[in-house]
Amino acid sequence: MFAGRSYDRVPVLIDARDRLVDPINDYLRYLVIYQHLSMTSVRTYADGILLFWRFMYSDEWDFASTNDDDLIRWFNRQTRAGVSSRTQAARCDVVFACYVWLELKGYVQG
């Protein structure tokens, strides 16, 4: 609930240990509340972030330690998998924009 309005359809990211990933979820809510993106667009953003999350996930991986090299490795893996360049670019834009926001909000350091 924000400003008297419910946003119950905003997607959420839950990690492999069934815990909410608050920084990512805060970003998704930000897209709806402040950027006024449609739920369809936010779900598309969430799908892109989830694909990256699955690529990066390991027991030791901390989302805050992600860097440009990780994004490039993910981009290259998509190339090898035959993902179109347009889709790759859109996905990378989504993840990069998310990390820029996370850095601006102090969740990660650049």
Contacts in CASP RR format, 6 or more apart in sequence:
PFRMAT RR
TARGET T0000
AUTHOR 0000-0000-0000
METHOD contacts of the structure
MODEL  1
MFAGRSYDRVPVLIDARDRLVDPINDYLRYLVIYQHLSMTSVRTYADGIL
LFWRFMYSDEWDFASTNDDDLIRWFNRQTRAGVSSRTQAARCDVVFACYV
WLELKGYVQG
1 7 0 8 1.000
2 29 0 8 1.000
2 33 0 8 1.000
3 33 0 8 1.000
7 29 0 8 1.000
7 32 0 8 1.000
7 33 0 8 1.000
9 39 0 8 1.000
10 25 0 8 1.000
10 28 0 8 1.000
10 29 0 8 1.000
10 32 0 8 1.000
10 39 0 8 1.000
10 42 0 8 1.000
11 28 0 8 1.000
11 42 0 8 1.000
11 43 0 8 1.000
11 46 0 8 1.000
12 20 0 8 1.000
12 21 0 8 1.000
12 25 0 8 1.000
12 28 0 8 1.000
13 20 0 8 1.000
13 21 0 8 1.000
13 24 0 8 1.000
13 25 0 8 1.000
13 28 0 8 1.000
13 46 0 8 1.000
13 49 0 8 1.000
13 50 0 8 1.000
13 53 0 8 1.000
14 20 0 8 1.000
14 21 0 8 1.000
15 21 0 8 1.000
16 57 0 8 1.000
21 63 0 8 1.000
23 63 0 8 1.000
23 102 0 8 1.000
23 105 0 8 1.000
23 107 0 8 1.000
23 108 0 8 1.000
24 49 0 8 1.000
24 53 0 8 1.000
24 63 0 8 1.000
24 98 0 8 1.000
24 102 0 8 1.000
26 105 0 8 1.000
26 107 0 8 1.000
27 98 0 8 1.000
27 101 0 8 1.000
27 102 0 8 1.000
28 42 0 8 1.000
28 45 0 8 1.000
28 46 0 8 1.000
30 101 0 8 1.000
31 37 0 8 1.000
31 41 0 8 1.000
31 42 0 8 1.000
31 45 0 8 1.000
32 39 0 8 1.000
32 42 0 8 1.000
37 45 0 8 1.000
44 94 0 8 1.000
45 94 0 8 1.000
45 98 0 8 1.000
48 91 0 8 1.000
48 94 0 8 1.000
48 95 0 8 1.000
49 94 0 8 1.000
49 95 0 8 1.000
49 98 0 8 1.000
51 91 0 8 1.000
52 71 0 8 1.000
52 74 0 8 1.000
52 91 0 8 1.000
52 95 0 8 1.000
53 63 0 8 1.000
55 73 0 8 1.000
55 74 0 8 1.000
55 77 0 8 1.000
56 63 0 8 1.000
56 66 0 8 1.000
56 70 0 8 1.000
56 74 0 8 1.000
63 108 0 8 1.000
64 102 0 8 1.000
64 107 0 8 1.000
64 108 0 8 1.000
64 109 0 8 1.000
66 99 0 8 1.000
66 108 0 8 1.000
71 92 0 8 1.000
71 95 0 8 1.000
71 96 0 8 1.000
74 92 0 8 1.000
74 95 0 8 1.000
75 88 0 8 1.000
75 92 0 8 1.000
78 87 0 8 1.000
78 88 0 8 1.000
78 91 0 8 1.000
79 85 0 8 1.000
79 88 0 8 1.000
83 91 0 8 1.000
99 108 0 8 1.000
102 108 0 8 1.000
103 109 0 8 1.000
103 110 0 8 1.000
END
